[in-house]
Amino acid sequence: MACFVVPTAAAIVTTVMGKKVPEKYHINWLNSMLWGGVVMLAVEHITHKEVVLYPPFLTAGITEVWPEMMRVGIPMTLSVFLIWGVMVAIAAIASKRVKCVEA
């Protein structure tokens, strides 16, 4: 029910730092992946009434929230970063091939 908190924190950090990251790293791809996942998970948790739109927002206590963030939120966020890294690497390789063909 709180697994989306970890990618939300990551998305906030990457959005704030986005202007400082060189364009070749396609930080906008990462932001799109993170924010898209956050919205999807938030909607899913709201529809299952695990998250409510009034305080305290999460329907479970910290003893249930913390383990879920560690067990689900962190691996999920790391997976998004890994996929983004692969995408950036493929884009860099493709860019080098295009430059070689044009030369």
trRosetta pair geometry for C-beta under 8 A, 3 or more apart (Angstrom, degrees):
i j d omega theta_ij theta_ji phi_ij phi_ji
1 45 5.7 118 -148 -141 63 119
1 50 3.6 -139 -126 173 109 126
1 51 6.6 166 -176 -48 92 80
1 58 6.3 119 130 -152 114 95
1 59 6.8 -92 -177 47 155 87
1 60 5.5 122 63 8 146 125
1 64 7.3 26 39 129 119 113
1 65 6.9 -75 79 -103 96 76
1 68 6.4 57 36 104 62 172
2 5 4.9 -3 173 -9 87 122
2 58 5.7 8 -78 -122 109 138
2 60 7.3 -115 -25 59 110 115
2 65 4.2 43 6 -149 154 91
2 68 5.4 115 51 85 86 122
2 69 5.4 -42 108 -61 106 94
2 73 7.0 -42 116 -54 70 135
3 6 6.8 -44 -176 21 49 106
3 41 6.5 -113 85 -163 94 143
3 68 5.5 -94 -62 153 80 100
3 69 6.5 -179 -107 -99 43 46
3 72 4.0 -53 -112 107 126 119
3 73 4.3 -168 -154 -69 59 79
3 76 6.2 68 171 15 114 149
4 7 6.0 -59 -155 48 52 102
4 8 5.8 61 147 -30 76 108
4 37 7.5 -172 -126 133 90 82
4 38 5.4 114 -169 -137 106 63
4 41 3.7 172 -82 108 121 133
4 42 5.6 -175 142 -60 169 70
4 45 6.6 -121 3 -9 132 141
4 73 7.1 -110 -20 -112 12 103
5 8 5.5 -57 -148 35 29 117
5 9 6.5 31 155 -20 65 103
5 65 7.7 47 -1 -179 149 108
5 69 5.7 -41 62 -109 117 116
5 73 6.1 -27 58 -125 76 153
6 9 5.9 -52 -151 33 30 109
6 10 6.5 27 152 -14 63 107
6 69 5.5 142 -45 -161 108 88
6 73 3.1 128 7 159 130 114
6 74 5.5 -125 -150 -67 161 51
6 76 7.1 122 77 63 125 100
6 77 4.8 -115 129 -28 110 139
7 10 5.3 -53 -144 41 40 114
7 11 5.9 44 155 -24 70 104
7 34 5.2 -170 -178 -154 98 84
7 37 5.5 -55 149 97 164 121
7 38 5.3 -153 107 -71 109 89
7 41 7.5 111 50 21 132 148
7 73 6.8 -138 -15 -160 75 84
7 76 6.5 -67 -46 109 118 107
7 77 4.7 -170 -79 -93 75 97
7 80 6.6 73 -118 11 118 154
8 11 5.7 -53 -145 35 29 111
8 12 6.5 32 154 -21 62 103
8 38 5.0 111 -82 -128 76 130
9 12 5.8 -52 -151 32 31 112
9 13 6.6 28 153 -15 64 106
10 13 5.8 -58 -150 38 32 110
10 14 6.2 22 157 -12 68 110
10 34 5.7 -132 100 -136 102 140
10 77 5.2 147 -13 -156 154 128
10 80 7.8 136 106 75 152 132
10 81 7.7 -105 -169 -58 147 110
11 14 6.0 -56 -139 43 30 104
11 15 6.0 32 159 -22 65 109
11 31 6.4 101 -148 -141 82 64
11 34 3.8 178 -86 131 97 126
11 35 5.1 129 -153 -67 141 69
11 38 5.7 -73 -5 -28 156 144
12 15 5.9 -57 -146 36 25 111
12 16 6.4 22 157 -16 63 109
13 16 6.0 -59 -148 38 28 108
13 17 6.1 7 161 -2 66 115
14 17 5.9 -63 -135 51 30 100
14 18 6.2 65 154 -66 62 85
14 27 6.2 -170 -180 -169 100 104
14 30 5.6 -107 -178 115 155 119
14 31 5.5 -161 115 -80 115 81
14 34 6.4 122 45 17 139 158
15 18 5.5 -20 -154 -23 29 122
15 31 5.5 101 -83 -126 78 122
15 35 7.7 71 -65 -59 124 120
17 20 5.3 -66 -172 45 69 112
17 21 6.2 70 133 -34 89 103
17 27 7.7 -131 100 -152 83 151
18 21 5.9 -60 -150 25 34 111
18 27 4.8 175 -133 119 78 139
18 28 7.2 77 -153 -70 125 63
18 31 6.4 4 -92 -54 131 139
21 25 5.2 -87 166 65 110 133
21 27 4.3 98 80 -47 145 140
22 25 5.6 96 72 0 76 100
23 26 7.4 41 173 -69 52 47
24 88 7.8 87 144 -164 67 103
24 92 6.9 60 179 -94 105 99
25 88 5.8 1 -149 -135 52 142
26 29 4.3 23 143 3 110 117
26 30 7.2 126 112 -12 74 84
26 84 7.8 -159 92 -169 103 93
26 87 7.1 -96 82 117 145 108
26 88 5.6 -165 36 -100 111 90
26 91 6.4 67 -24 47 144 167
27 30 5.4 -51 -156 38 48 113
27 31 6.2 49 147 -20 74 103
28 31 5.5 -50 -143 39 35 113
28 32 6.2 39 156 -22 65 104
29 32 5.8 -57 -151 35 28 111
29 33 6.4 26 153 -17 64 107
29 84 5.9 152 111 -136 107 96
29 87 6.1 -143 153 110 154 144
29 88 7.5 -177 58 -66 144 85
30 33 5.7 -57 -148 37 31 110
30 34 6.2 25 157 -15 67 109
30 80 7.4 107 -149 146 76 100
30 81 7.2 34 -136 -110 117 60
30 84 4.5 50 -92 -138 88 155
31 34 5.9 -58 -142 41 29 107
31 35 5.9 17 166 -9 68 112
32 35 6.3 -57 -134 45 23 101
32 36 5.8 27 163 -21 61 115
33 36 6.0 -58 -143 38 21 112
33 37 6.4 19 159 -15 60 110
33 80 5.2 162 134 -162 123 109
33 83 7.2 -178 -152 87 159 119
33 84 6.1 -144 30 -71 154 108
34 37 6.0 -63 -153 38 27 108
34 38 6.3 27 154 -21 65 108
34 77 7.7 40 -120 -133 100 85
34 80 6.0 113 -81 149 72 153
35 38 5.4 -51 -144 35 34 115
35 39 6.3 34 158 -18 66 103
36 39 6.0 -55 -149 36 28 107
36 40 6.3 27 154 -17 64 110
37 40 5.6 -56 -144 39 32 112
37 41 6.0 26 160 -14 68 109
37 76 7.6 172 172 157 145 115
37 80 6.5 -99 -7 -89 158 141
38 41 6.0 -60 -144 41 26 106
38 42 6.1 26 158 -20 64 110
39 42 5.8 -55 -143 37 28 111
39 43 6.3 28 158 -18 64 106
40 43 6.1 -58 -152 36 26 109
40 44 6.4 25 152 -18 62 110
41 44 5.5 -55 -146 38 33 113
41 45 6.1 28 158 -15 68 107
42 45 5.9 -58 -145 40 29 106
42 46 6.2 30 155 -20 65 108
42 51 6.7 -69 -153 68 67 160
43 46 5.7 -56 -145 37 29 111
43 47 6.3 26 157 -18 64 107
44 47 6.0 -57 -148 36 28 108
44 48 6.5 11 157 -3 63 111
45 48 5.9 -63 -144 48 31 102
45 50 4.4 -82 -163 67 85 110
45 51 4.3 55 127 2 112 113
46 49 7.5 30 -180 -78 34 32
46 50 7.7 -86 -64 50 21 70
46 51 5.2 -55 -78 74 62 99
46 52 7.7 124 -131 -96 73 27
46 53 7.3 42 -133 -50 116 92
49 52 6.9 24 -157 -74 67 86
49 59 6.8 43 146 -35 72 157
50 58 7.4 -11 153 -149 72 66
50 59 5.6 -127 -159 31 39 116
50 60 7.3 -11 -162 -14 86 104
51 57 6.0 -5 -159 169 83 75
51 58 6.1 -30 -108 -100 73 53
51 59 7.0 -130 -79 -10 25 91
52 57 6.1 -154 63 -139 66 31
52 59 6.2 90 -14 -63 104 96
53 57 7.5 28 -115 -118 16 75
54 57 7.3 -165 83 -75 25 56
58 65 5.8 35 162 -90 157 132
60 64 3.9 -81 168 76 132 133
60 65 5.5 160 94 -52 106 83
61 64 5.8 92 59 16 64 95
61 65 6.8 -129 112 -4 30 100
62 65 5.3 -59 -129 44 35 110
62 66 5.5 37 174 -25 74 108
63 66 6.9 -34 -125 28 18 107
63 67 7.6 12 166 -5 46 107
64 67 6.8 -65 -158 39 29 102
64 68 6.6 22 155 -14 64 116
65 68 6.0 -70 -155 40 30 109
65 69 6.3 29 155 -22 69 107
66 69 5.8 -55 -148 33 31 111
66 70 6.5 23 157 -13 65 108
67 70 5.7 -60 -147 42 33 109
67 71 5.6 18 161 -10 71 117
68 71 5.9 -60 -129 48 28 102
68 72 5.3 -20 -176 26 68 116
68 73 6.8 74 130 -19 68 100
69 72 7.2 -61 -109 57 13 78
69 73 4.2 -24 -151 25 54 140
69 74 6.9 70 152 -27 63 86
70 73 7.1 13 -27 46 16 96
70 74 5.9 0 -148 3 36 126
71 74 7.8 91 20 34 9 97
71 75 7.4 -27 162 5 34 117
72 75 6.6 -73 -150 45 23 100
72 76 5.9 20 162 -20 65 119
73 76 5.8 -63 -145 39 23 111
73 77 6.2 19 161 -16 64 110
74 77 5.9 -58 -144 39 29 108
74 78 6.2 28 158 -17 65 108
75 78 5.6 -56 -143 40 32 111
75 79 6.2 38 155 -25 65 104
76 79 5.7 -53 -153 31 29 115
76 80 6.9 31 150 -19 62 101
77 80 5.7 -49 -153 31 36 112
77 81 6.6 34 150 -15 65 103
78 81 5.6 -53 -149 38 36 112
78 82 6.3 40 151 -22 67 104
79 82 5.5 -51 -146 35 33 114
79 83 6.4 32 155 -17 65 104
80 83 5.9 -54 -148 38 30 109
80 84 6.3 32 152 -18 64 108
81 84 5.6 -54 -146 39 31 114
81 85 6.3 37 153 -24 64 105
82 85 5.6 -53 -150 33 30 115
82 86 6.6 30 153 -17 63 102
83 86 5.7 -52 -151 35 34 111
83 87 6.4 36 150 -20 65 105
84 87 5.5 -54 -149 36 33 114
84 88 6.3 33 153 -19 67 104
85 88 5.8 -52 -146 35 31 110
85 89 6.3 32 154 -19 64 106
86 89 5.6 -55 -147 37 31 113
86 90 6.3 31 155 -18 65 106
87 90 5.8 -55 -147 37 29 110
87 91 6.3 30 153 -19 64 107
88 91 5.6 -54 -147 37 31 113
88 92 6.4 33 153 -21 64 105
89 92 5.7 -53 -149 34 31 112
89 93 6.5 29 154 -16 64 105
90 93 5.7 -54 -147 38 32 110
90 94 6.2 31 154 -18 66 108
91 94 5.7 -55 -144 40 30 111
91 95 6.2 34 154 -23 64 107
92 95 5.6 -53 -146 34 29 113
92 96 6.5 30 154 -18 63 104
93 96 5.8 -55 -151 35 31 111
93 97 6.5 31 152 -19 65 105
94 97 5.7 -53 -149 34 33 112
94 98 6.4 34 153 -20 66 104
95 98 5.8 -52 -148 34 32 110
95 99 6.5 31 153 -17 64 106
96 99 5.7 -55 -149 37 32 112
96 100 6.4 33 153 -20 65 106
97 100 5.7 -55 -149 35 33 112
97 101 6.4 31 154 -18 66 106
98 101 5.8 -55 -148 37 31 110
98 102 6.3 29 155 -18 65 109
99 102 5.8 -56 -144 38 30 110
99 103 6.4 32 157 -25 63 108
100 103 5.9 -55 -148 30 29 112
